Amino acid sequence: GRFTMAPLDQAWTYAEWSAVYNALSFGIAGMGSATIFFWLQLPNVTKNYRTALTITGIVTLIATYHYFRIFNSWVAAFNVGLGVNGGYEVKVSGTPFNDAYRYVDWLLTVPLLLVELILVMKLPQKETVCLAWTLGI
């Protein structure tokens, strides 16, 4: 069979649509600024933790990218405009909303976060390598 996206509910108010829109915007701003902060802090962190902090920045960069993709998909899935009563009206556009980005994000970031956790535990090198390969893949 053909793969199809789950259909969106047809009855969205402007307030509901805006809440999701603004939450996704906040996620982009939060994750993007966190990435910049983490990478700017690298010179201020003990050398032993720089790799872990670099990984943190990679995780938030990946999340920023996926928030952009989800945001763009959200916007494309709806037509928002002035309704007949003077208020805003939200209608499904027919373009599918792709919610699979969050799963791709988890597929990439969870192994990175596990490797980061192992790195900050300061285990012996042999144990670190073994755990990183076991949990990170």
DOMARLO-942550 format. One line per field, with one value per residue: x, y, z of N, C-alpha, C in turn; residue number from 1; residue in three letters. Coordinates in steps of 0.02 Angstrom, whole numbers, plus 50000, padded with zeros to 5 digits. Atoms other than C-alpha are relative to their C-alpha. Last residue first. Layout:
REM DOMARLO-942550
n_xx: c(X, ...) $
n_yy: c(Y, ...) $
n_zz: c(Z, ...) $
ca_xx: c(X, ...) $
ca_yy: c(Y, ...) $
ca_zz: c(Z, ...) $
c_xx: c(X, ...) $
c_yy: c(Y, ...) $
c_zz: c(Z, ...) $
num: c(NUM, ...) $
residu: c(ALA, ...) $
REM end
This chain:
REM DOMARLO-942550
n_xx: c(50019, 50005, 50059, 50059, 50021, 50019, 50067, 50049, 50007, 50033, 50071, 50026, 50008, 49939, 49983, 49927, 49991, 49994, 49940, 49943, 50004, 49980, 49927, 49972, 50006, 49951, 49933, 49996, 49977, 49933, 49954, 49984, 49961, 49933, 49971, 49983, 49936, 49947, 49978, 49952, 49955, 49996, 49930, 49993, 49982, 49948, 50025, 49948, 50028, 49959, 49948, 49948, 50022, 50056, 50064, 50056, 50018, 50025, 50011, 50059, 50059, 50024, 50024, 50061, 50054, 50017, 50032, 50068, 50037, 50013, 50053, 50064, 50016, 50019, 50068, 50045, 50001, 50046, 50069, 50024, 50015, 50061, 50056, 50007, 50035, 50070, 50033, 50013, 50072, 50030, 49987, 49941, 50013, 50006, 49935, 49947, 49972, 49961, 49938, 49956, 49972, 49949, 49943, 49962, 49958, 49948, 49948, 49967, 49959, 49946, 49953, 49962, 49954, 49947, 49959, 49956, 49954, 49950, 49964, 49948, 49948, 49966, 49963, 49939, 50011, 49949, 50029, 50023, 50068, 50007, 50037, 50063, 49995, 50034, 49992, 49968, 50040) $
n_yy: c(50027, 49948, 49958, 50038, 50041, 49954, 49974, 50055, 50021, 49945, 50003, 50062, 49995, 50019, 50070, 50008, 50046, 49961, 49959, 50044, 50022, 49943, 49995, 50056, 49983, 49948, 50030, 50044, 49967, 49970, 50050, 50046, 49963, 49997, 50066, 50010, 49967, 50050, 50003, 50054, 49980, 50039, 50021, 50059, 49984, 50047, 50057, 50050, 50066, 50045, 50034, 49954, 49963, 49957, 50032, 49964, 49936, 49955, 49933, 49959, 50043, 50022, 49941, 49975, 50047, 49989, 49935, 50008, 50043, 49963, 49952, 50035, 50018, 49938, 49984, 50048, 49981, 49943, 50023, 50037, 49952, 49964, 50045, 49998, 49937, 50007, 50045, 49964, 49998, 50067, 50038, 50043, 50064, 49990, 49980, 50052, 50016, 49942, 49997, 50057, 49994, 49946, 50024, 50047, 49959, 49965, 50048, 50029, 49949, 49981, 50055, 49998, 49942, 50021, 50050, 49964, 49958, 50046, 50029, 49953, 50000, 50065, 50002, 49961, 49928, 49964, 49945, 49944, 49980, 49948, 49939, 49998, 49965, 49935, 49967, 49935, 49941) $
n_zz: c(50066, 50051, 49991, 49982, 50058, 50053, 49987, 50002, 50070, 50036, 49982, 50029, 50073, 50035, 49990, 49990, 49943, 49938, 49999, 49987, 49930, 49959, 50006, 49962, 49928, 49984, 49995, 49941, 49939, 50002, 50026, 49945, 49950, 50029, 49992, 49930, 49984, 49995, 49930, 49989, 49946, 49938, 49995, 50042, 50069, 50022, 50040, 50013, 50013, 50040, 49962, 49980, 49940, 50018, 50012, 49971, 50030, 49948, 50029, 49987, 49992, 50066, 50037, 49966, 50016, 50071, 50006, 49973, 50046, 50062, 49983, 50003, 50069, 50033, 49978, 50033, 50071, 50005, 49985, 50058, 50053, 49978, 50015, 50073, 50013, 49978, 50048, 50063, 50013, 49994, 50062, 49993, 49968, 49928, 49971, 50005, 49934, 49977, 50038, 49984, 49932, 50002, 50040, 49958, 49955, 50039, 50020, 49942, 49967, 50046, 50004, 49938, 50006, 50046, 49964, 49954, 50038, 50028, 49943, 49978, 50051, 49996, 49937, 50010, 49990, 49962, 49960, 50041, 49981, 49949, 50017, 49962, 49935, 49996, 49935, 50002, 50000) $
ca_xx: c(51232, 51274, 51236, 51353, 51484, 51494, 51492, 51641, 51739, 51709, 51753, 51920, 51956, 51925, 51767, 51757, 51567, 51561, 51601, 51469, 51334, 51390, 51380, 51203, 51157, 51226, 51128, 50968, 51000, 50996, 50849, 50760, 50769, 50710, 50561, 50522, 50533, 50395, 50260, 50240, 50082, 50004, 49965, 49776, 49765, 49672, 49573, 49602, 49495, 49547, 49411, 49313, 49154, 49188, 49358, 49528, 49661, 49753, 49777, 49849, 49968, 50105, 50127, 50140, 50264, 50373, 50369, 50408, 50558, 50619, 50598, 50698, 50843, 50841, 50840, 50993, 51080, 51030, 51108, 51264, 51285, 51273, 51401, 51521, 51490, 51536, 51693, 51741, 51723, 51903, 51970, 51891, 51758, 51782, 51848, 51691, 51569, 51536, 51485, 51359, 51287, 51267, 51178, 51068, 51018, 50960, 50870, 50775, 50735, 50676, 50576, 50495, 50442, 50369, 50272, 50213, 50143, 50064, 49977, 49933, 49838, 49742, 49701, 49652, 49530, 49560, 49414, 49475, 49578, 49734, 49744, 49883, 50013, 49999, 50111, 50042, 50000) $
ca_yy: c(50135, 50251, 50130, 49987, 50087, 50220, 50087, 49995, 50154, 50222, 50054, 50047, 50230, 50216, 50306, 50495, 50498, 50653, 50550, 50416, 50549, 50624, 50454, 50434, 50609, 50568, 50405, 50501, 50641, 50555, 50435, 50562, 50693, 50567, 50534, 50719, 50744, 50615, 50744, 50791, 50895, 50851, 50989, 50993, 51171, 51138, 51294, 51426, 51584, 51749, 51865, 51991, 51887, 51830, 51762, 51844, 51719, 51563, 51422, 51270, 51124, 51238, 51328, 51164, 51091, 51246, 51235, 51049, 51079, 51225, 51124, 50986, 51102, 51173, 50996, 50950, 51108, 51067, 50894, 50963, 51092, 50956, 50855, 51002, 51012, 50828, 50853, 51004, 50914, 50856, 51023, 51116, 51236, 51420, 51394, 51291, 51423, 51498, 51325, 51300, 51476, 51463, 51296, 51362, 51509, 51391, 51275, 51416, 51516, 51364, 51299, 51469, 51472, 51296, 51353, 51509, 51409, 51281, 51418, 51512, 51362, 51343, 51530, 51534, 51394, 51225, 51115, 51008, 50889, 50840, 50675, 50554, 50551, 50422, 50277, 50182, 50000) $
ca_zz: c(50886, 51029, 51169, 51122, 51028, 51164, 51300, 51227, 51192, 51368, 51448, 51356, 51395, 51583, 51635, 51645, 51666, 51555, 51400, 51437, 51450, 51284, 51201, 51266, 51205, 51032, 51026, 51072, 50947, 50778, 50795, 50905, 50768, 50638, 50751, 50769, 50581, 50553, 50591, 50409, 50387, 50220, 50096, 50076, 50137, 50300, 50341, 50475, 50480, 50555, 50615, 50511, 50503, 50323, 50369, 50352, 50311, 50363, 50239, 50325, 50296, 50226, 50394, 50489, 50364, 50378, 50569, 50567, 50452, 50555, 50716, 50631, 50595, 50771, 50844, 50741, 50801, 50981, 50967, 50882, 51020, 51153, 51054, 51062, 51250, 51267, 51162, 51267, 51434, 51462, 51397, 51544, 51480, 51442, 51265, 51223, 51287, 51115, 51054, 51193, 51174, 50984, 51000, 51140, 51030, 50894, 51015, 51099, 50943, 50845, 50993, 51019, 50837, 50858, 51012, 50917, 50771, 50888, 50989, 50829, 50759, 50922, 50931, 50746, 50778, 50699, 50643, 50498, 50603, 50508, 50414, 50460, 50323, 50186, 50136, 49987, 50000) $
c_xx: c(49940, 49978, 49990, 49937, 49936, 49976, 49976, 49929, 49948, 49987, 49960, 49925, 49969, 49987, 50067, 50019, 50073, 50008, 50008, 50064, 50060, 49999, 50026, 50076, 50027, 49998, 50054, 50068, 50006, 50025, 50072, 50050, 50021, 50046, 50070, 50032, 50020, 50067, 50056, 50024, 50044, 50050, 50008, 50072, 49999, 50012, 50059, 49968, 50057, 49968, 50041, 50056, 50053, 49976, 49945, 49935, 49941, 49986, 49968, 49999, 49935, 49935, 49969, 49969, 49934, 49944, 49977, 49961, 49928, 49958, 49983, 49942, 49931, 49978, 49976, 49927, 49953, 49997, 49951, 49928, 49975, 49979, 49934, 49941, 49990, 49960, 49926, 49965, 49982, 49926, 49966, 50005, 50065, 49992, 49999, 50067, 50057, 50033, 50043, 50066, 50048, 50033, 50056, 50061, 50040, 50046, 50056, 50056, 50039, 50047, 50060, 50052, 50045, 50051, 50058, 50044, 50050, 50053, 50054, 50041, 50059, 50058, 50038, 50043, 50065, 49978, 50052, 49980, 49981, 49926, 49996, 49963, 49932, 50008, 49964, 50005, 50043) $
c_yy: c(49955, 49976, 50051, 50044, 49962, 49961, 50046, 50025, 49945, 49980, 50054, 49994, 49938, 49996, 49986, 49929, 49987, 49956, 50038, 50042, 49956, 49982, 50057, 50000, 49944, 50018, 50051, 49964, 49954, 50023, 50025, 49947, 49954, 50036, 49996, 49932, 49988, 50031, 49949, 50002, 49941, 50030, 49962, 49975, 49940, 50011, 49956, 49941, 49953, 49931, 49955, 49970, 50049, 50042, 50050, 49965, 50031, 50067, 50042, 50063, 50039, 49960, 49978, 50058, 50022, 49953, 50012, 50065, 49990, 49960, 50043, 50044, 49967, 49986, 50065, 50015, 49955, 50027, 50058, 49977, 49966, 50050, 50032, 49957, 50010, 50063, 49991, 49956, 50034, 49999, 49932, 49954, 49960, 49936, 50008, 50023, 49950, 49987, 50060, 50006, 49944, 50007, 50051, 49974, 49956, 50041, 50033, 49953, 49971, 50050, 50015, 49944, 50005, 50056, 49976, 49952, 50033, 50038, 49952, 49972, 50044, 49997, 49933, 49997, 50036, 50072, 50031, 50061, 50061, 50011, 50049, 50065, 49997, 50029, 50067, 50029, 50063) $
c_zz: c(50006, 49932, 49944, 50004, 50015, 49939, 49944, 50009, 49993, 49927, 49963, 50013, 49969, 49924, 49967, 50018, 50015, 50062, 50065, 50005, 50019, 50074, 50044, 49999, 50044, 50074, 50017, 50004, 50060, 50068, 49998, 49978, 50056, 50049, 49971, 50011, 50073, 50020, 50011, 50072, 50017, 50050, 50065, 49997, 49953, 49925, 49981, 49964, 49981, 49996, 49954, 50042, 50025, 50059, 49986, 49980, 50035, 49968, 50054, 49956, 50008, 50005, 49933, 49961, 50030, 49978, 49928, 49992, 50023, 49952, 49939, 50021, 49995, 49928, 49967, 50018, 49961, 49929, 49993, 50010, 49937, 49946, 50020, 49978, 49924, 49985, 50019, 49948, 49933, 49980, 50001, 49938, 50003, 50040, 50075, 50028, 49998, 50068, 50019, 49963, 50015, 50069, 49999, 49964, 50048, 50044, 49961, 49982, 50058, 50034, 49956, 50002, 50062, 49990, 49956, 50041, 50046, 49962, 49975, 50058, 50021, 49950, 50006, 50064, 49988, 50008, 50046, 50040, 49959, 50014, 50059, 49983, 50034, 50069, 49997, 50070, 50000) $
num: c(137, 136, 135, 134, 133, 132, 131, 130, 129, 128, 127, 126, 125, 124, 123, 122, 121, 120, 119, 118, 117, 116, 115, 114, 113, 112, 111, 110, 109, 108, 107, 106, 105, 104, 103, 102, 101, 100, 99, 98, 97, 96, 95, 94, 93, 92, 91, 90, 89, 88, 87, 86, 85, 84, 83, 82, 81, 80, 79, 78, 77, 76, 75, 74, 73, 72, 71, 70, 69, 68, 67, 66, 65, 64, 63, 62, 61, 60, 59, 58, 57, 56, 55, 54, 53, 52, 51, 50, 49, 48, 47, 46, 45, 44, 43, 42, 41, 40, 39, 38, 37, 36, 35, 34, 33, 32, 31, 30, 29, 28, 27, 26, 25, 24, 23, 22, 21, 20, 19, 18, 17, 16, 15, 14, 13, 12, 11, 10, 9, 8, 7, 6, 5, 4, 3, 2, 1) $
residu: c(ILE, GLY, LEU, THR, TRP, ALA, LEU, CYS, VAL, THR, GLU, LYS, GLN, PRO, LEU, LYS, MET, VAL, LEU, ILE, LEU, GLU, VAL, LEU, LEU, LEU, PRO, VAL, THR, LEU, LEU, TRP, ASP, VAL, TYR, ARG, TYR, ALA, ASP, ASN, PHE, PRO, THR, GLY, SER, VAL, LYS, VAL, GLU, TYR, GLY, GLY, ASN, VAL, GLY, LEU, GLY, VAL, ASN, PHE, ALA, ALA, VAL, TRP, SER, ASN, PHE, ILE, ARG, PHE, TYR, HIS, TYR, THR, ALA, ILE, LEU, THR, VAL, ILE, GLY, THR, ILE, THR, LEU, ALA, THR, ARG, TYR, ASN, LYS, THR, VAL, ASN, PRO, LEU, GLN, LEU, TRP, PHE, PHE, ILE, THR, ALA, SER, GLY, MET, GLY, ALA, ILE, GLY, PHE, SER, LEU, ALA, ASN, TYR, VAL, ALA, SER, TRP, GLU, ALA, TYR, THR, TRP, ALA, GLN, ASP, LEU, PRO, ALA, MET, THR, PHE, ARG, GLY) $
REM end
